[in-house]
Amino acid sequence: MNPSIAQQIIGNVCAAIATLILLLPLPRFLWEWARREASNDQWVTPALYILVPQWLLLMGALLCVTASGGFDWIRLGRPMLHALTVAAVIALAAVSFVFVALYIRPGFTPRFLYSPAIYLVPLVTALLVVLSLNQKLMPGVPTQWLHRTWGIFAGLSLLGCVAFSGYWIVNTGTSGVVRIAHRILNPGPSSAEMLARISTLDPETHFDDLLRWADGDQSTEVREAATDRMRSSPRFLDRMATELETGYAEPALAFLRDATLTPAEQARFAGPAHKALQRWVQRIPAPNYTTKSHLKDLRRWGTDMFRVLPGKFAGTGVDFTSVMEDFKEKME
């Protein structure tokens, strides 16, 4: 390899910025969304805002390596190598996205299984760039093993992405592609717009709307603004208790899971929360009357509720044991 000064500068700068993105905003994003126990896809757009710039920078860095002859051992023409580099980076970005998704929504698997892949794949890519473009500063350090190892993993990722994409397109058609594109291009209102909307809602007449804005999948400022707006009503305790006892259980229970409850709220909501969970468990369909995917979502949501709520209402005299046993029986 004989990289030019421009290739070294561009490649090193791109690799350095991509590494900063990996080590600064990405861990914060993972911690925030893992804490929310997200059950929907609102995390997708924020994840892409981090992963897309990171992998575009790594793509630019790898193209500098390609242009300087770093992948000539593959024995293809330089234009073909550039195209292959771009395709490999797209595949690695897709793999990173999959591991981020598994980290945020791990199901019953531990999150630590996915952390190494989330960090190692881009770090190894950045290391390959730095070692390749700075061989004169590190004479005697072999890089062929790293090139070949990275190339094999990138090739397998590319094959896997091509196979999955073909399978997915065959099964969903062009409508599935259109839906994904629409979701990415239309992420929904910004936090500022949501805060402005919340400030206009009356907690007496728009209680249900505020309850949904207070969901843990929203940003912290939106959730806190909606919660404060609901609590500004003098009838908040009675209205929330009624919602738990007779209304749509999921949003009200999610609020209890995510909110920091006062002693008065703990005492008032303990019994209604028990009734809401009991009503929710009773409505879980039998396995032969629903899909495996739906049953898995119900299991994940219920497990999360029973992990948090009994502890929040400890000392109130309300025992959640019987409801938990009913839930486990339903899930068997």
C-alpha positions as CSV (number, residue, x, y, z in Angstrom):
1,M,0.0,0.0,0.0
2,N,1.1,3.5,-0.8
3,P,-1.6,6.0,0.4
4,S,-1.3,9.6,-0.5
5,I,-1.3,12.4,2.1
6,A,-4.9,13.3,1.2
7,Q,-6.0,9.6,1.6
8,Q,-4.3,9.4,5.0
9,I,-5.9,12.6,6.3
10,I,-9.4,11.8,5.1
11,G,-9.3,8.2,6.2
12,N,-7.9,9.0,9.7
13,V,-10.3,11.9,10.3
14,C,-13.3,9.8,9.2
15,A,-12.3,6.9,11.4
16,A,-11.7,9.2,14.4
17,I,-15.0,10.9,14.1
18,A,-16.8,7.6,13.6
19,T,-15.1,6.3,16.7
20,L,-16.2,9.3,18.7
21,I,-19.8,8.7,17.6
22,L,-19.5,5.1,18.7
23,L,-18.1,6.0,22.1
24,L,-20.2,9.1,23.0
25,P,-23.8,9.4,21.6
26,L,-24.4,5.7,20.9
27,P,-23.9,4.4,24.6
28,R,-26.2,7.2,25.8
29,F,-28.8,6.2,23.2
30,L,-28.6,2.6,24.2
31,W,-29.0,3.3,27.9
32,E,-31.9,5.6,27.4
33,W,-33.9,3.3,25.1
34,A,-33.1,0.2,27.1
35,R,-34.4,1.9,30.2
36,R,-37.7,2.6,28.4
37,E,-38.3,-1.0,27.6
38,A,-39.5,0.0,24.2
39,S,-42.3,-2.1,22.8
40,N,-42.7,-0.2,19.6
41,D,-40.5,1.1,16.8
42,Q,-40.0,4.8,18.0
43,W,-36.4,4.0,18.6
44,V,-35.6,3.3,15.0
45,T,-35.3,6.9,13.7
46,P,-33.0,8.0,16.6
47,A,-30.9,4.9,16.0
48,L,-30.5,5.7,12.3
49,Y,-29.5,9.3,13.1
50,I,-26.4,7.8,14.9
51,L,-25.7,4.7,12.8
52,V,-26.0,6.3,9.4
53,P,-23.4,9.1,10.0
54,Q,-21.1,6.6,11.7
55,W,-21.1,4.2,8.9
56,L,-20.9,6.9,6.2
57,L,-17.7,8.1,7.8
58,L,-16.4,4.5,8.0
59,M,-17.3,4.1,4.3
60,G,-15.3,7.1,3.4
61,A,-12.4,5.8,5.4
62,L,-12.5,2.4,3.8
63,L,-12.8,3.9,0.3
64,C,-9.5,5.6,1.1
65,V,-8.0,2.2,2.0
66,T,-9.4,0.7,-1.2
67,A,-8.0,3.5,-3.3
68,S,-4.5,3.1,-1.8
69,G,-4.5,-0.7,-2.6
70,G,-5.5,-2.1,0.8
71,F,-7.9,-4.7,-0.8
72,D,-5.9,-5.5,-3.9
73,W,-5.4,-9.0,-2.6
74,I,-9.0,-9.8,-3.6
75,R,-7.7,-9.6,-7.2
76,L,-10.5,-7.5,-8.7
77,G,-10.4,-4.3,-10.6
78,R,-10.3,-1.1,-8.6
79,P,-13.8,0.1,-9.6
80,M,-15.2,-3.3,-8.6
81,L,-13.4,-3.1,-5.3
82,H,-14.9,0.3,-4.6
83,A,-18.4,-1.0,-5.3
84,L,-17.7,-4.1,-3.1
85,T,-16.5,-1.8,-0.3
86,V,-19.6,0.3,-0.4
87,A,-21.8,-2.9,-0.4
88,A,-19.8,-4.4,2.5
89,V,-20.2,-1.3,4.6
90,I,-23.9,-1.2,3.9
91,A,-24.1,-4.8,5.1
92,L,-22.1,-4.1,8.2
93,A,-24.3,-1.2,9.0
94,A,-27.3,-3.4,8.7
95,V,-25.7,-5.9,11.0
96,S,-25.0,-3.2,13.5
97,F,-28.6,-2.0,13.3
98,V,-29.9,-5.6,14.0
99,F,-27.7,-5.9,17.1
100,V,-28.9,-2.5,18.3
101,A,-32.5,-3.7,17.9
102,L,-31.7,-6.9,19.8
103,Y,-30.1,-4.9,22.6
104,I,-33.1,-2.5,22.9
105,R,-35.7,-5.3,22.7
106,P,-33.9,-8.4,23.9
107,G,-36.9,-10.5,24.8
108,F,-35.7,-13.1,27.3
109,T,-32.0,-12.9,26.3
110,P,-29.5,-10.9,28.3
111,R,-28.4,-7.6,26.8
112,F,-24.7,-8.2,27.3
113,L,-24.8,-10.8,24.5
114,Y,-25.2,-8.0,21.9
115,S,-22.9,-5.3,23.3
116,P,-19.6,-6.8,22.0
117,A,-21.0,-6.9,18.4
118,I,-22.4,-3.3,18.6
119,Y,-19.0,-1.9,19.6
120,L,-16.5,-4.4,18.1
121,V,-17.7,-4.3,14.5
122,P,-17.1,-0.5,14.0
123,L,-14.1,-0.5,16.2
124,V,-12.4,-3.2,14.2
125,T,-13.3,-1.4,11.0
126,A,-11.7,1.8,12.3
127,L,-8.6,-0.1,13.4
128,L,-8.3,-1.6,10.0
129,V,-8.3,1.9,8.5
130,V,-5.8,3.3,10.9
131,L,-3.4,0.4,10.6
132,S,-3.7,0.3,6.8
133,L,-3.2,4.1,6.2
134,N,-0.4,4.5,8.7
135,Q,2.0,1.6,8.0
136,K,5.0,3.9,7.7
137,L,4.4,5.1,11.3
138,M,4.0,1.5,12.5
139,P,6.6,-0.5,10.5
140,G,6.6,-4.3,11.0
141,V,2.9,-4.4,12.2
142,P,1.2,-7.0,9.9
143,T,-2.2,-6.0,8.6
144,Q,-3.0,-8.8,6.1
145,W,-4.6,-11.0,8.9
146,L,-6.9,-8.1,9.8
147,H,-7.8,-7.4,6.2
148,R,-8.7,-11.0,5.5
149,T,-10.6,-11.5,8.8
150,W,-12.6,-8.3,8.3
151,G,-13.2,-9.2,4.6
152,I,-14.5,-12.6,5.5
153,F,-16.9,-11.2,8.1
154,A,-18.0,-8.4,5.8
155,G,-18.6,-10.9,3.0
156,L,-20.7,-13.1,5.2
157,S,-22.7,-10.1,6.3
158,L,-23.2,-9.1,2.7
159,L,-24.5,-12.6,1.8
160,G,-26.8,-12.6,4.8
161,C,-28.2,-9.2,3.9
162,V,-28.8,-10.2,0.3
163,A,-30.5,-13.4,1.3
164,F,-32.7,-11.7,3.9
165,S,-33.6,-8.8,1.6
166,G,-34.6,-11.2,-1.2
167,Y,-36.7,-13.3,1.2
168,W,-38.4,-10.2,2.7
169,I,-39.2,-8.6,-0.6
170,V,-40.7,-11.9,-1.9
171,N,-42.9,-12.2,1.1
172,T,-43.9,-8.5,1.6
173,G,-43.7,-7.1,-1.9
174,T,-43.1,-3.5,-2.8
175,S,-45.6,-2.3,-0.2
176,G,-43.3,-3.3,2.6
177,V,-40.5,-1.3,1.2
178,V,-42.8,1.7,0.8
179,R,-43.9,1.4,4.5
180,I,-40.3,1.3,5.8
181,A,-39.3,4.3,3.6
182,H,-42.3,6.3,4.8
183,R,-41.6,5.5,8.5
184,I,-38.0,6.7,8.1
185,L,-38.9,9.8,6.2
186,N,-41.8,10.7,8.5
187,P,-40.6,10.1,12.1
188,G,-43.5,12.1,13.6
189,P,-43.6,15.4,15.4
190,S,-40.6,16.9,17.2
191,S,-40.3,17.2,20.9
192,A,-40.9,21.0,20.6
193,E,-44.1,20.4,18.7
194,M,-45.3,17.8,21.2
195,L,-44.6,20.1,24.2
196,A,-46.5,22.9,22.5
197,R,-49.4,20.5,21.9
198,I,-49.4,19.3,25.5
199,S,-49.5,22.8,26.9
200,T,-52.9,23.3,25.2
201,L,-54.6,20.1,26.5
202,D,-57.1,20.3,29.3
203,P,-56.4,17.5,31.8
204,E,-60.1,17.2,32.4
205,T,-61.2,16.7,28.8
206,H,-58.0,15.3,27.2
207,F,-56.9,12.9,30.0
208,D,-56.5,10.0,27.7
209,D,-54.3,11.9,25.2
210,L,-52.1,13.2,28.0
211,L,-51.8,9.6,29.4
212,R,-50.4,8.4,26.0
213,W,-48.0,11.4,25.9
214,A,-46.7,10.3,29.3
215,D,-45.7,6.9,28.0
216,G,-42.1,5.8,28.6
217,D,-41.4,5.6,24.9
218,Q,-41.6,9.4,24.7
219,S,-38.6,11.6,25.4
220,T,-38.0,12.6,29.0
221,E,-39.2,16.2,28.6
222,V,-42.4,15.2,26.8
223,R,-43.2,12.5,29.4
224,E,-42.6,14.9,32.3
225,A,-44.7,17.7,30.7
226,A,-47.6,15.4,30.1
227,T,-47.3,14.0,33.6
228,D,-47.3,17.4,35.2
229,R,-50.3,18.5,33.0
230,M,-52.3,15.5,34.2
231,R,-51.3,16.1,37.9
232,S,-52.5,19.7,37.6
233,S,-56.1,18.4,37.7
234,P,-57.6,18.2,41.2
235,R,-59.3,15.0,40.1
236,F,-56.1,13.3,39.0
237,L,-56.1,10.6,41.6
238,D,-59.7,9.6,41.1
239,R,-59.4,9.8,37.3
240,M,-56.3,7.6,37.1
241,A,-57.9,5.1,39.5
242,T,-61.0,4.9,37.3
243,E,-58.9,4.5,34.2
244,L,-57.1,1.6,35.9
245,E,-60.3,-0.1,37.1
246,T,-62.5,0.3,34.0
247,G,-60.6,1.9,31.2
248,Y,-57.9,0.8,28.7
249,A,-55.4,-0.9,31.0
250,E,-52.2,-0.7,29.0
251,P,-51.5,3.1,28.9
252,A,-52.5,3.5,32.6
253,L,-50.3,0.6,33.7
254,A,-47.4,1.9,31.6
255,F,-47.7,5.3,33.3
256,L,-47.4,3.6,36.7
257,R,-44.4,1.7,35.5
258,D,-42.5,4.8,34.3
259,A,-43.7,7.5,36.7
260,T,-42.2,8.3,40.1
261,L,-45.2,7.9,42.3
262,T,-45.9,10.0,45.4
263,P,-46.9,8.2,48.7
264,A,-50.5,9.4,48.1
265,E,-50.5,8.0,44.5
266,Q,-49.0,4.7,45.7
267,A,-51.8,4.3,48.3
268,R,-54.5,5.3,45.9
269,F,-53.4,3.3,42.8
270,A,-52.3,0.0,44.4
271,G,-55.7,-1.6,44.4
272,P,-56.7,-0.3,40.9
273,A,-53.4,-1.4,39.5
274,H,-54.0,-4.9,40.8
275,K,-57.5,-4.9,39.1
276,A,-56.0,-3.6,35.9
277,L,-53.4,-6.3,35.7
278,Q,-56.0,-8.9,36.6
279,R,-58.3,-7.7,33.8
280,W,-55.4,-7.6,31.3
281,V,-54.3,-11.1,32.2
282,Q,-57.8,-12.4,31.8
283,R,-58.0,-11.0,28.3
284,I,-54.8,-12.8,27.1
285,P,-56.0,-15.1,24.3
286,A,-55.2,-18.8,24.2
287,P,-52.1,-19.7,22.1
288,N,-54.3,-21.3,19.4
289,Y,-56.3,-18.1,19.0
290,T,-53.4,-15.7,18.3
291,T,-50.1,-15.6,16.6
292,K,-46.7,-16.5,18.1
293,S,-45.5,-12.9,17.5
294,H,-48.5,-11.4,19.4
295,L,-48.1,-13.8,22.2
296,K,-44.4,-13.0,22.5
297,D,-45.2,-9.3,22.7
298,L,-47.8,-9.9,25.4
299,R,-45.3,-12.0,27.3
300,R,-42.6,-9.3,27.1
301,W,-45.1,-6.5,28.1
302,G,-46.5,-8.5,31.0
303,T,-43.1,-9.6,32.3
304,D,-42.0,-6.0,32.3
305,M,-45.1,-4.9,34.3
306,F,-44.7,-7.7,36.9
307,R,-41.0,-6.9,37.2
308,V,-41.7,-3.3,38.2
309,L,-45.2,-2.8,39.7
310,P,-45.2,-5.2,42.7
311,G,-42.1,-3.4,43.9
312,K,-43.6,0.0,43.5
313,F,-46.6,-0.9,45.6
314,A,-44.7,-2.9,48.3
315,G,-46.0,-1.9,51.7
316,T,-49.5,-0.9,50.5
317,G,-51.0,-4.2,51.6
318,V,-51.9,-5.2,48.0
319,D,-50.5,-8.7,47.0
320,F,-49.8,-9.2,43.3
321,T,-48.8,-12.9,43.7
322,S,-52.1,-14.4,42.5
323,V,-52.1,-12.3,39.3
324,M,-48.5,-13.1,38.6
325,E,-49.3,-16.8,38.9
326,D,-52.3,-16.4,36.5
327,F,-50.0,-14.6,34.1
328,K,-47.4,-17.4,34.2
329,E,-50.1,-20.0,33.6
330,K,-51.4,-18.1,30.6
331,M,-47.9,-18.0,29.2
332,E,-47.2,-21.7,29.5
